[in-house]
């Protein structure tokens, strides 16, 4: 992520998420194949 974005990324190891960078946080999500993509989107609220 850091190489792709061209900047340093802050990571919270306890929460396992990016701190203060929504663009980098969006890169942490993996796309799912159909039909699971719709099912998981309905269950997970970001």
N, C-alpha and C positions, 0 to 999 in steps of 0.2 A: 504494500500500500504506500509506504513512504517513497519508494522509487517511482511509482506511477504518478503520485501526486506532487513529487518534488519538494517535499517538506517533512519535518520530523513529526512523528505521531506519538501522542501520549496514551499509554495503555494502563488501565486499572486491572491488576491481576486478580484481585478479590472478586470484582464484579464481572470480569472478563469482557470488558467493553472499552471502546475508544472514548477518551475524555475530550470534550470541547471541540470536536470536529465532525459535523454531521455528514460531510462528504466521505470521510474515511469510514465512519460507522456504517454507512450504506453499503460499502464494499465488503463488509463482514457477512452479508446475507448471501446464501447460495440459492440460485434458482432451482426450483423443483420441476419435474416433468409432470405433464397432465396424467391423470386427473388430480394428482396430489397438490398441485399448485393452488387450485381453487379451494380445496379443503383446508389446507394449512393457512391460507390467507384469511379464511373466515374464522379460524380459531385463534390466531396470533394477532394481537393489537400492538402496533409499534408506536 
